Amino acid sequence: MRLRRLRGARLAPGLAALAVLALGACATTGSTDAPSADGSSTRQRAAMAPGLDAAANPDPFPSTYRGLPRENMAIVGGTVFTGAGQRIDNGVVVITDGRVAAVGDASTAIPAGYRVVQANGRYVTPGIIDVHSHLGVYPSPGVQGMSDGNEATSPNTAQVWAEHSLWPQDPGFNTARAGGVTTLQILPGSANLFGGRGVTVRNIPSVTMQGMKMPGAPYGLKMACGENPSRVYGGRNQSPATGMGNMAGYRAGFIAAQEYRAKWDKWREDGEGSPPTRNLQLETIAGVLDGSILVQNHCYRADEMAMMIDLSKEFGFKITAFHHAIEAYKLAPQLAREGICADMWTGWWGFKMEALDAVEANAALVDAAPGGCAVIHSDDAELTQRLNQEAAAALAAGRRIGMNIPEERAISWITLNAARSLGIADQTGSLEPGKRADVVIWSANPFSVYARADQVFIDGGLAFDRNNPAYQPLSDYELGQPGFGVPAANVQQGAR
């Protein structure tokens, strides 16, 4: 959401321990990232105006992501939740060249020469994916000069891209990593009907946004229903001032994008004259119409979600996910039929009227619909550190009303379903052969309040180790700040 607001009452466990290693060469060394299995060129069309000729740059801000230093290994002896519905006691996860090579029981073969990581008595899961984050665009320190998440200058700012505001030195990335978060979608705020493009990042230390940007991940367009746009602009005597104005604004934006796309299509067909002038705002919305850009739709109320679904049918686009979705339980079967994920909190509610009608079993009820896609998200720099606990609370709420939900299914709410919500489920979100080796070893059952992420691997590279200061990175911003001191020996040890 990310307009300043009050939250519903909830307990707030302490912050995860802050990391203590300088941002070093580990962000820029090691083997290069393997290409997407389906080829990134298809997804890179998200940045291209409809009908642009082949000479146009399809990705003007390309990822320079390189994986952390990694080695071939086998994680053995732990209880494995694959993220795809399996629980394997005394399991084995084999990692080769940054990818999952095999997952199975204790009989799984381990190739000669592989390092063996003992996880006996612990739990192993895919890396956590936070589908709704504002880290880097609303970073710490939270000062006005760095409050870059909302381009609240017009109801339609589809032309802006969150990645152009992202500050990679935000300490929140480090504390999120200590909570097991390996991938995040960084979104613009929700002041506008069309808020701009989000970006999916890999949670590794980096000097630049491009060094975190996930290769091949599709862009998402942040849209917002309800009170936020009408409150922001109605207060300025502008439209939208009502729900009616919201819907009219969406329709006007898509009509303009249809006309823009038609002009490009005509020019491509007849080749006469100069091509149409590029319009960054309409280019993004046209990307939604052609399916290359996903719709990430902030929307609380069931009736407004239903209207947005009708809107999508009017203009022929697909909504990928409703975010916050406090009333998703009211239309869970419809969301499942439409293939729309509901990205939710468990215990945040009541901070405004559209957030009033909540149930803590929301995720469980969405999950129960055949084909339902329930996701737990944060929208908060602290909650992202304990998404496993937020999922545990949703699981407990479902069980209290008689729903028998196994833990190996519920873990998908912060792993595989989250990857579906971002269009990257072919790459990450579960421990299955061929996928990126994004892995968390937990000290205890991740649905326990006592569980902590002991080790976090991203593409098979060790990104965090709770017991080894050499793998507890600090951002450049934190170096020299009071309370973030680090012995020089540790800095040297970690800057490989």
C-alpha positions in Angstrom: 0.0 0.0 0.0 2.5 2.5 1.3 0.5 5.6 2.1 1.3 6.6 5.6 -1.4 4.9 7.7 -2.3 3.3 11.1 -2.3 -0.4 11.2 -4.7 -2.8 13.1 -3.3 -3.8 16.5 -0.9 -6.7 16.6 2.1 -7.9 18.5 5.5 -6.9 17.0 8.4 -9.3 17.7 11.8 -7.8 17.8 13.8 -7.0 14.6 15.9 -9.7 13.2 19.6 -9.3 14.1 21.3 -6.7 11.9 24.0 -8.1 9.7 27.7 -7.1 10.2 29.7 -7.4 7.0 30.7 -4.8 4.5 29.2 -4.9 1.0 32.1 -6.4 -0.7 33.2 -8.1 -3.8 30.9 -11.0 -3.1 28.2 -9.1 -5.0 30.2 -8.9 -8.1 32.2 -12.1 -8.2 31.4 -15.7 -8.8 29.8 -17.4 -11.8 27.4 -15.7 -14.0 23.6 -16.1 -13.7 22.2 -18.9 -15.8 19.6 -17.8 -18.4 15.9 -18.3 -17.8 14.7 -21.8 -18.9 12.2 -20.2 -21.2 14.5 -17.5 -22.5 14.5 -14.0 -21.1 14.0 -12.4 -24.6 10.3 -13.2 -24.4 9.9 -11.5 -21.1 12.0 -8.5 -22.0 9.3 -7.5 -24.4 7.7 -6.0 -21.3 9.8 -3.0 -21.8 9.1 -2.6 -25.5 6.4 -0.4 -27.0 3.8 -2.4 -28.9 4.9 -2.6 -32.5 8.4 -1.0 -32.0 10.8 -2.1 -34.6 13.6 -4.5 -33.9 16.1 -1.7 -33.5 14.5 -0.5 -30.3 16.2 -1.5 -27.1 13.9 -4.1 -25.5 15.4 -3.6 -22.0 16.9 -0.1 -21.5 17.9 -0.9 -17.9 19.2 -4.4 -18.2 20.0 -6.7 -15.2 23.6 -7.1 -14.4 22.8 -9.6 -11.7 25.6 -12.2 -11.0 25.2 -14.9 -8.5 27.1 -15.0 -5.3 30.1 -17.4 -5.1 28.8 -20.9 -4.9 29.8 -24.5 -4.7 28.2 -27.8 -5.5 26.6 -29.2 -2.3 24.1 -31.5 -0.7 22.0 -30.4 2.3 21.2 -33.6 4.2 19.3 -34.8 7.2 16.7 -32.1 7.5 12.9 -32.1 7.2 12.3 -30.7 3.7 9.2 -28.8 2.7 9.6 -28.6 -1.1 7.1 -25.8 -1.5 5.3 -27.9 -4.1 3.3 -29.9 -1.5 5.9 -32.5 -0.4 7.3 -33.1 3.1 10.4 -35.3 3.2 11.8 -36.4 6.5 15.5 -36.9 6.6 15.7 -35.4 3.2 18.4 -34.5 0.8 18.7 -31.5 -1.5 21.4 -31.7 -4.1 22.6 -28.4 -5.6 24.7 -28.2 -8.8 25.8 -25.0 -10.5 23.3 -22.9 -8.5 20.4 -25.1 -9.4 18.4 -27.8 -7.6 19.7 -31.1 -9.1 17.8 -33.5 -7.0 15.4 -33.7 -4.0 14.6 -36.9 -2.1 15.0 -39.1 0.9 18.2 -40.3 2.5 18.7 -42.7 -0.3 19.3 -39.9 -2.8 22.7 -40.2 -4.4 25.2 -37.4 -3.6 27.9 -36.9 -6.3 31.5 -37.3 -5.4 33.2 -34.2 -4.3 30.1 -32.3 -3.2 30.2 -30.5 0.1 27.8 -32.0 2.6 25.8 -29.5 4.8 24.3 -31.2 7.8 20.7 -30.1 8.6 19.8 -32.8 11.1 17.1 -31.7 13.5 16.4 -28.6 11.3 14.0 -27.7 8.5 14.8 -26.9 4.8 12.5 -24.8 2.6 12.6 -22.8 -0.6 13.6 -19.1 -0.1 10.8 -16.8 1.0 9.4 -14.5 -1.7 7.9 -11.2 -0.6 5.5 -10.1 -3.4 4.7 -6.7 -1.9 7.7 -4.7 -0.7 8.7 -1.1 -0.7 12.3 -1.7 0.5 14.7 0.6 -1.4 12.0 3.1 -2.4 10.8 3.7 1.2 14.2 2.8 2.8 15.6 3.3 6.2 16.4 6.0 7.3 12.8 7.1 6.7 13.4 10.7 5.8 11.6 12.9 3.3 14.6 13.0 1.0 14.4 9.3 0.4 10.6 8.9 0.3 10.5 7.8 -3.3 7.7 5.3 -3.5 4.7 7.4 -4.6 4.7 9.6 -7.7 1.5 11.3 -6.3 1.3 13.9 -9.1 -1.4 12.4 -11.3 -4.0 9.6 -11.0 -2.2 7.9 -13.9 1.6 7.6 -13.5 2.0 4.3 -15.4 5.2 5.9 -17.0 7.2 5.6 -13.7 9.3 2.6 -12.8 10.0 1.7 -9.1 13.5 0.5 -10.1 14.4 4.1 -10.8 13.9 5.0 -7.1 15.4 1.9 -5.6 18.3 2.5 -3.2 20.2 -0.8 -2.9 21.9 0.4 0.3 18.6 0.1 2.3 19.5 -1.9 5.5 16.1 -3.5 5.2 17.4 -5.8 2.4 19.9 -7.3 4.9 17.3 -7.8 7.7 14.9 -9.3 5.2 17.6 -11.8 4.1 18.2 -12.7 7.8 14.5 -13.6 7.8 14.9 -16.0 4.9 13.7 -13.6 2.1 15.6 -14.4 -1.2 13.4 -12.5 -3.7 11.2 -9.4 -3.5 8.9 -7.4 -5.7 9.5 -3.8 -5.1 6.3 -1.8 -6.0 5.4 1.9 -6.2 2.9 3.1 -3.6 -0.9 3.1 -4.0 -1.7 6.8 -4.3 -2.7 6.4 -8.0 -5.0 4.5 -10.2 -2.0 3.5 -12.2 1.0 3.7 -10.0 3.8 2.5 -12.3 5.9 -0.6 -12.8 7.3 -2.7 -10.1 10.6 -4.7 -10.3 11.5 -8.1 -9.0 14.9 -8.3 -7.3 17.2 -11.0 -5.9 18.1 -10.2 -2.3 21.9 -10.0 -2.6 24.1 -7.1 -1.7 24.7 -4.8 -4.6 25.9 -1.3 -5.4 23.3 -0.8 -8.1 19.7 -1.7 -8.7 20.7 -3.5 -11.9 22.9 -5.8 -9.8 19.8 -7.0 -7.9 17.3 -7.1 -10.8 16.1 -10.6 -11.6 17.0 -11.5 -15.2 13.9 -12.3 -17.2 11.3 -11.5 -14.5 8.2 -9.9 -16.0 7.3 -6.4 -15.0 4.2 -5.7 -13.0 1.9 -2.6 -13.2 0.8 -1.4 -9.8 -2.9 -0.4 -9.9 -4.9 0.7 -6.9 -8.6 0.4 -6.0 -10.6 2.1 -3.4 -9.9 4.8 -0.9 -6.3 5.7 -1.6 -6.6 7.3 -5.1 -10.0 9.0 -4.4 -8.6 10.3 -1.1 -5.4 11.7 -2.6 -7.0 13.4 -5.6 -10.5 14.1 -4.3 -8.8 16.2 -1.6 -7.3 18.3 -4.4 -10.6 18.8 -6.1 -9.4 16.5 -8.8 -10.8 13.3 -10.2 -11.0 10.7 -9.0 -12.9 11.7 -5.8 -15.2 8.6 -5.6 -15.3 5.0 -6.5 -17.1 6.1 -9.7 -14.2 8.3 -10.6 -11.8 5.5 -10.0 -13.5 3.2 -12.5 -13.8 6.0 -15.1 -10.1 6.7 -14.7 -9.1 3.1 -15.3 -11.3 2.9 -18.4 -10.0 6.1 -19.8 -6.4 4.8 -19.4 -7.1 1.5 -21.2 -9.0 3.3 -24.0 -6.0 5.5 -24.6 -3.7 2.5 -24.5 -5.8 0.7 -27.1 -5.6 3.6 -29.4 -1.9 3.9 -28.9 -1.4 0.2 -29.7 -3.6 0.5 -32.8 -1.3 3.3 -34.1 1.8 1.2 -33.7 0.1 -1.8 -35.2 -1.0 0.3 -38.3 2.5 1.6 -38.7 4.0 -1.9 -38.5 1.6 -3.1 -41.1 1.9 -0.3 -43.7 5.3 1.1 -42.8 4.3 4.5 -44.0 5.8 7.7 -42.6 7.5 8.0 -39.2 6.6 5.7 -36.3 4.3 7.1 -33.7 6.0 9.1 -30.9 6.6 6.9 -27.9 4.5 7.6 -24.8 5.9 5.9 -21.7 2.6 5.9 -19.9 0.7 4.3 -22.6 3.5 2.0 -23.4 3.2 0.4 -20.0 -0.6 0.0 -20.2 -0.3 -1.4 -23.7 2.1 -4.0 -22.2 -0.7 -5.0 -19.9 -3.0 -5.4 -22.9 -0.6 -7.6 -24.8 0.1 -9.7 -21.7 3.8 -8.9 -21.3 3.2 -6.8 -18.1 1.4 -8.3 -15.2 -1.3 -6.5 -13.2 -0.5 -6.2 -9.5 -3.7 -4.7 -8.1 -4.0 -3.2 -4.6 -7.7 -3.9 -3.8 -9.3 -4.7 -0.4 -13.0 -5.2 -0.9 -14.7 -8.1 -2.7 -17.1 -5.9 -4.6 -14.3 -3.8 -6.0 -12.3 -6.9 -7.0 -15.4 -8.2 -8.9 -15.6 -4.8 -10.7 -11.9 -5.0 -11.6 -12.4 -8.5 -13.0 -15.2 -7.1 -15.2 -12.9 -4.3 -16.2 -10.2 -6.8 -17.3 -12.8 -8.6 -19.4 -13.9 -5.3 -21.0 -10.4 -4.6 -22.2 -9.0 -8.1 -22.6 -6.3 -8.2 -20.0 -5.6 -10.5 -17.1 -5.2 -9.5 -13.4 -2.4 -11.5 -11.9 -2.9 -10.7 -8.2 -5.0 -8.7 -5.9 -2.8 -7.3 -3.1 -4.0 -6.9 0.5 -7.3 -8.5 -0.6 -8.8 -8.5 2.9 -12.2 -9.7 1.6 -10.8 -12.3 -0.8 -12.4 -15.0 1.2 -15.8 -13.8 0.0 -15.1 -14.6 -3.6 -12.4 -17.2 -3.3 -14.0 -19.6 -5.9 -14.2 -16.7 -8.5 -10.6 -15.8 -7.9 -9.6 -19.4 -8.4 -11.6 -19.7 -11.6 -10.0 -16.5 -13.0 -6.5 -17.7 -12.0 -5.9 -14.6 -9.8 -3.7 -14.8 -6.7 -4.7 -13.1 -3.4 -1.7 -11.6 -1.7 -2.7 -11.0 1.9 -1.7 -10.2 5.5 -3.1 -12.3 8.3 -3.5 -9.9 11.2 -3.6 -6.4 9.7 -7.1 -5.0 9.5 -9.4 -2.1 10.6 -7.1 0.8 9.9 -9.6 2.2 7.4 -13.1 1.3 6.3 -12.1 -0.8 3.3 -10.0 -2.9 5.6 -12.7 -3.5 8.1 -14.3 -6.9 7.2 -11.3 -9.2 7.7 -10.9 -12.7 9.0 -7.6 -14.2 10.0 -8.4 -17.4 8.1 -8.5 -15.4 4.8 -5.5 -17.2 3.3 -6.8 -20.6 4.4 -10.2 -20.0 2.8 -8.6 -18.8 -0.5 -6.3 -21.8 -0.5 -9.3 -24.2 0.0 -11.0 -23.1 -3.3 -9.9 -25.6 -6.0 -7.1 -23.9 -7.8 -6.8 -21.1 -5.3 -3.6 -19.1 -5.0 -3.1 -17.8 -1.5 0.0 -15.6 -0.8 1.2 -14.0 2.4 3.0 -10.6 1.8 4.5 -7.9 4.0 4.1 -4.3 2.6 6.3 -3.5 5.6 10.0 -3.4 6.4 9.6 -5.3 9.6 7.0 -7.8 8.7 9.1 -9.0 5.8 11.6 -10.3 8.4 9.0 -12.8 9.8 6.7 -13.8 6.9 7.1 -17.4 8.1 5.3 -16.3 11.4 2.6 -14.5 9.4 2.0 -17.6 7.4 1.9 -19.7 10.7 -0.8 -17.4 12.1 -2.9 -17.9 8.9 -2.4 -21.6 9.2 -3.5 -21.6 12.8 -6.5 -19.5 12.0 -7.6 -22.0 9.3 -7.1 -24.9 11.7 -9.2 -23.2 14.4 -12.2 -23.3 12.0 -11.7 -26.9 11.2 -9.5 -26.8 8.1 -7.0 -29.6 8.0 -4.1 -27.8 6.2 -0.7 -29.6 6.2 2.4 -27.5 6.8 3.9 -28.7 3.6 1.0 -27.0 1.7 0.9 -23.8 3.7 4.6 -23.2 3.1 3.6 -22.5 -0.6 1.9 -19.3 0.7 5.3 -17.7 1.0 7.2 -19.7 -1.7 5.6 -21.3 -4.8 2.3 -19.3 -4.8 4.3 -16.1 -4.3 6.4 -17.0 -7.3 3.2 -17.6 -9.3 2.1 -14.1 -8.3 5.2 -12.7 -9.8 5.3 -14.8 -13.0 8.5 -16.6 -11.9 7.3 -20.0 -10.8 9.3 -21.6 -13.5 12.4 -20.3 -11.9 12.0 -20.3 -8.2 9.5 -20.9 -5.3 10.0 -24.6 -4.9 12.8 -27.2 -4.4 12.4 -29.0 -7.7 15.1 -30.1 -10.1 16.1 -27.4 -12.6 15.0 -24.4 -10.4 17.2 -21.8 -8.8 18.7 -23.1 -5.6 17.1 -20.6 -3.3 17.1 -22.4 0.0 16.6 -21.6 3.7 17.8 -23.9 6.5 15.7 -23.1 9.6 16.7 -23.8 13.2 13.3 -25.2 13.9 9.9 -25.8 12.2 9.4 -22.5 10.2 5.9 -22.3 11.5 7.2 -22.0 15.0 7.7 -18.6 16.6 11.1 -19.8 17.8 12.4 -20.6 14.3 15.2 -18.6 12.8 16.8 -18.7 9.5 20.2 -20.3 10.1 21.5 -20.2 6.5 20.1 -18.6 3.4 21.3 -19.6 -0.1 20.5 -17.6 -3.2 21.2 -19.4 -6.5 23.3 -21.8 -4.4 25.5 -19.1 -3.0 25.6 -18.6 0.8 24.0 -15.2 1.3 23.5 -15.3 5.1 24.8 -17.4 7.9 23.5 -16.6 11.4 26.6 -18.2 13.0 29.3 -16.7 10.8 29.8 -12.9 10.8 31.5 -13.2 7.4 28.1 -13.9 5.9 26.1 -11.2 7.7 26.4 -8.3 5.2 26.1 -4.7 5.9 25.2 -2.1 3.3 27.6 0.8 2.6 25.2 3.1 4.4 25.5 1.1 7.7 29.3 1.1 7.8 30.4 3.6 10.3 26.9 4.3 11.7 26.5 4.1 15.5 25.5 0.5 16.5 26.8 -1.0 13.3 30.5 -1.4 14.1 32.3 -4.4 12.7 35.9 -5.6 13.4 38.2 -5.0 10.5 39.1 -8.7 10.4 35.5 -9.6 9.7 35.3 -7.1 6.9 38.4 -8.5 5.3 37.2 -12.0 5.7 33.9 -11.4 4.0 35.0 -9.2 1.1 36.1 -12.1 -1.1 
